[in-house]
Amino acid sequence: MRDRFGREIDYMRISVIDSCNLNCYYCNPQDNNKNCQAINILSVKKVLCIVRAATRIGIMHFRLTGGEPLLHPQIDEMVSQIKKIPGVRSVSLTTNAVLLAQHAKQLKEAGIDSINVSLDTIDASEYEHITKNPLLHKVEHGIDAAIECGIRVKINVVLTPQTDVVALTRYASKKGTDIRFIEMMPVGEGHTNGVEPYEKVIGALLEVYGTPCHIDTENREEINLGYNNADNGPAEYYSFRGLDIRVGLIQAIHGKFCDTCNRIRVTADGRLMPCLGSSVTMDLVPDSCEFTDDLEKGFVIVQALKAAIKAKPGCHNFNDNAVTYTKTTETKNTETKTTELKAAEVNAARNMSRIGG
């Protein structure tokens, strides 16, 4: 289905659980030791109902996220059941890989198409500083287990001023996995931690490997050489002499790619998010709805998806102070108070761990 700007929306990210077993400072800055206890979790039945409805309007690629999706008690079964739905072209997953070793074989058997591993450092002490957990060894074990099972793995790095680009790229090259460096979005703590991706990443690698070659992302055969499924994300890829992997940049701010955005999101509390760069969400299934059967419920979800795609903005407003939101609160005297908030202020107050980024 195309939105009002002509973009084909064929990719859905589903946050199946909003809890995590790590406490990365830019994602969950409250350092909540109880973060591992799920507040919201989507059942397999509900996810399957969402996916079936999504395929009816042309969405064919699905990524399961969190929180940490491997904390979902039925994640392997969920992948297996989604893969059986007609119209589904690919199912992938984004994980911190702490639990990946114990799930890799089952995910492979379930038919997972690819796994993205979030890994910001390969230094054990720095990893513990970022995540507040000494679990780097489990992450590395999980990556190895997935590769040994024949799963396509990519490493995702959220860029900070401290990111050791060369060390992470060498690690990815050793494992034979592509690596993507992601510009930190100005959400929550991210509004104070951003760096310019091209300068930091390409600048650092150029000194070691020489001038890069930009890979033509319009050439599907070139960008997916050796793979069975397409990259559905916004990464710009580069190759370097001496590296047999691709290095990707995902730049939400410095390389704004909104004009090619093809995705919509479902949050773990069952709401639709037309754009990650906006605090606007919509009901997937209104609480007041009562259904006689799954067919009727599917019809309601289809209508909600169509409405969300229609409401998808032309571009994000991460740092746009020209965009405002109206906040209404009640006073002690039961009077209502209306406050105009700038978009940049709203995004800075959001928490990445709750929006399934």
Secondary structure as the mmCIF struct_conf table of DSSP 4:
data_model
#
loop_
_struct_conf.conf_type_id
_struct_conf.id
_struct_conf.beg_label_comp_id
_struct_conf.beg_label_asym_id
_struct_conf.beg_label_seq_id
_struct_conf.end_label_comp_id
_struct_conf.end_label_asym_id
_struct_conf.end_label_seq_id
STRN STRN1 ARG A 2 ARG A 2
TURN_TY1_P TURN_TY1_P1 ARG A 4 PHE A 5
BEND BEND1 GLY A 6 GLY A 6
STRN STRN2 GLU A 8 GLU A 8
STRN STRN3 TYR A 11 SER A 15
STRN STRN4 ILE A 17 ILE A 17
BEND BEND2 ASN A 21 ASN A 21
TURN_TY1_P TURN_TY1_P2 TYR A 25 CYS A 27
TURN_TY1_P TURN_TY1_P3 PRO A 29 GLN A 30
TURN_TY1_P TURN_TY1_P4 ASN A 33 CYS A 36
BEND BEND3 GLN A 37 GLN A 37
BEND BEND4 ILE A 39 ILE A 39
STRN STRN5 ILE A 41 ILE A 41
HELX_RH_AL_P HELX_RH_AL_P1 VAL A 44 THR A 55
TURN_TY1_P TURN_TY1_P5 ARG A 56 GLY A 58
STRN STRN6 HIS A 61 THR A 65
BEND BEND5 GLY A 66 GLY A 67
HELX_RH_3T_P HELX_RH_3T_P1 PRO A 69 LEU A 71
BEND BEND6 HIS A 72 HIS A 72
TURN_TY1_P TURN_TY1_P6 PRO A 73 GLN A 74
HELX_RH_AL_P HELX_RH_AL_P2 ILE A 75 LYS A 83
TURN_TY1_P TURN_TY1_P7 LYS A 84 LYS A 84
BEND BEND7 ILE A 85 ILE A 85
TURN_TY1_P TURN_TY1_P8 PRO A 86 GLY A 87
STRN STRN7 SER A 90 THR A 95
BEND BEND8 ALA A 97 ALA A 97
TURN_TY1_P TURN_TY1_P9 VAL A 98 LEU A 99
HELX_RH_AL_P HELX_RH_AL_P3 LEU A 100 ALA A 110
TURN_TY1_P TURN_TY1_P10 GLY A 111 GLY A 111
STRN STRN8 SER A 114 SER A 118
BEND BEND9 ASP A 120 ASP A 120
BEND BEND10 ILE A 122 ILE A 122
HELX_RH_AL_P HELX_RH_AL_P4 ALA A 124 THR A 131
BEND BEND11 LYS A 132 ASN A 133
HELX_RH_AL_P HELX_RH_AL_P5 LEU A 136 GLU A 148
TURN_TY1_P TURN_TY1_P11 CYS A 149 GLY A 150
STRN STRN9 VAL A 153 VAL A 158
TURN_TY1_P TURN_TY1_P12 PRO A 161 GLN A 162
HELX_RH_AL_P HELX_RH_AL_P6 VAL A 165 LYS A 175
TURN_TY1_P TURN_TY1_P13 GLY A 176 GLY A 176
STRN STRN10 ASP A 178 ILE A 182
HELX_LH_PP_P HELX_LH_PP_P1 GLU A 183 MET A 185
BEND BEND12 PRO A 186 VAL A 187
HELX_RH_3T_P HELX_RH_3T_P2 GLY A 188 THR A 192
BEND BEND13 ASN A 193 ASN A 193
HELX_RH_AL_P HELX_RH_AL_P7 PRO A 197 PRO A 197
HELX_RH_PI_P HELX_RH_PI_P1 TYR A 198 ILE A 202
HELX_RH_AL_P HELX_RH_AL_P8 GLY A 203 TYR A 209
BEND BEND14 THR A 211 THR A 211
STRN STRN11 CYS A 213 HIS A 214
TURN_TY1_P TURN_TY1_P14 THR A 217 GLU A 218
HELX_RH_AL_P HELX_RH_AL_P9 ARG A 220 ILE A 223
TURN_TY1_P TURN_TY1_P15 ASN A 224 GLY A 226
BEND BEND15 ASN A 228 ASN A 229
BEND BEND16 GLY A 233 GLY A 233
STRN STRN12 GLU A 236 SER A 239
TURN_TY1_P TURN_TY1_P16 ARG A 241 GLY A 242
BEND BEND17 ILE A 245 ILE A 245
STRN STRN13 VAL A 247 ILE A 250
TURN_TY1_P TURN_TY1_P17 ALA A 252 GLY A 255
HELX_RH_3T_P HELX_RH_3T_P3 CYS A 258 THR A 260
STRN STRN14 ARG A 263 VAL A 266
TURN_TY1_P TURN_TY1_P18 ALA A 268 ASP A 269
BEND BEND18 GLY A 270 GLY A 270
STRN STRN15 ARG A 271 MET A 273
BEND BEND19 PRO A 274 PRO A 274
TURN_TY1_P TURN_TY1_P19 LEU A 276 GLY A 277
BEND BEND20 SER A 278 SER A 278
STRN STRN16 MET A 282 ASP A 283
BEND BEND21 LEU A 284 VAL A 285
TURN_TY1_P TURN_TY1_P20 ASP A 287 SER A 288
BEND BEND22 THR A 292 ASP A 293
HELX_RH_AL_P HELX_RH_AL_P10 ASP A 294 ALA A 311
BEND BEND23 GLY A 314 CYS A 315
TURN_TY1_P TURN_TY1_P21 PHE A 318 ASN A 319
TURN_TY1_P TURN_TY1_P22 ASN A 321 ALA A 322
STRN STRN17 THR A 324 GLU A 330
TURN_TY1_P TURN_TY1_P23 LYS A 332 ASN A 333
BEND BEND24 THR A 334 THR A 334
STRN STRN18 THR A 336 LYS A 342
HELX_RH_AL_P HELX_RH_AL_P11 ALA A 343 ALA A 349
HELX_RH_3T_P HELX_RH_3T_P4 MET A 352 ARG A 354
TURN_TY1_P TURN_TY1_P24 ILE A 355 GLY A 356
#
